Amino acid sequence: MKRILVPTDFSEHAEDALKVAAQIAKRNNSEIILLHMLELPHQSNDAIMGGVSIPESMLFMKKANEMLDEAASREYLNEISVTEVVKMDKPIHGITQISKDYDVDLIVMGSHGSSGVEELLIGSNTEKVVRNSEIPVLVIKKNISNFNASNIVFASDFSEEAKKPFEKLLNLSKLFESKLHLVTICTPNSFKPTHISEEAMNEFVSQFNISNYTTQIYNDTNIEKGIINFSNKINADIIGMCTHGRTGFAHFFNGSISEGLVNHAVKPVITLKI
């Protein structure tokens, strides 16, 4: 893992994400790309047209760079290569572009819970990042002084299309020497006989060279609750799942399960696009 992107709005939750990113970077000798998105209304217009004038834009840019310098000087970032970037754009566009420009391997974001990522990535913006990012996105919900990834839950229907994102998760699990807990959630609306689910999971696992894992079938009233309750039961460190992008979750993941988990799960959530 060479580069980790951390979008920041300088909030407490963004700081939590940066602390986790620092721990991952130190473990893997990674570079951190610290990004602040400066979204100015009608920034291309002049003051007469009701937009933000060039002097005002430069003032905002100067202040953003000063705050980014301060964030990058945190003691916990010592001995880590940190690249600071301030970009004027909408958050989803800027994060996507910077991810490509710097060949980022992982995005780490902070979230404060049910209303999504605060300020910078609020509401629909965080959903767009989670849903559309081609790069794995790790969402941190609280301060974690000793980040651990010993136990990772991967919830799926274990269909053919889950293979590619699972490979990305498998690479991450090897970095952390994690145990993978593969689970399919059985609900009244997505019921499958046990033997069918077991066959699907066993066939899926047989295509990968893994040994440190378990397979589980967990029953609950809906998929989101099932993933959260199972993760709590085994005391998982991270919840992993696939996302289908704009079309939402296919088959197993109907609706916006990724957004729901990002908002409601206390544990870190990593999303991997199909």
NORTABEL-V954224 format. One line per field, one symbol per residue. ss: DSSP state (2 for helix, 1 for strand, 0 for the rest). phi: phi as a letter, one per 20 degrees, with the letter a starting at -180 (. if undefined). psi: psi as a letter, one per 20 degrees, with the letter a starting at -180 (. if undefined). Layout:
ss: ???
phi: ???
psi: ???
This chain:
ss: 0011111000022222222222222222001111111000000000222000022222222222222222220022200001111110002222222222200001111100000100222102222222220000111100000000001111100000022222222222222200111111110000000222222222222000000011111110002222222222200001111110222000000000222222220001111110
phi: .eccecfcdmeffffgffffgffffffdleedeeddededflfeeeffeneeffgfffffffffffffgfffegffegmdfcdecdceafgfffffffgffdlfebddcdbdofenffmfcelffffffffdffdgdddddbfcfcfccfcdeceaelegfefffffffffffffdleeedecdedcgecfcggffffffffffffececcebcccdcebfbfgfffffffffelfebddbecenfemeelfefmdfffffgedfffgcddcff
psi: ogpppopqjjrhhhhgghgghgggghhjlqqpoopppnoppliirrhhjjbprgggghgggggghghhgghijqhijqjpopppppporqggggggghgghjlqhpppqqqjchjappfglqchghhggghipiqppoppirpohnpqkhoppoprilrhiigghhhghhgghhhjlqppopqppprhilpqqghgggggghgghiiqnqhnrqpqppprhrgghggghghhgjlqhqpqrqqjbhjapqegmqbmhghgghhhphqqppqop.
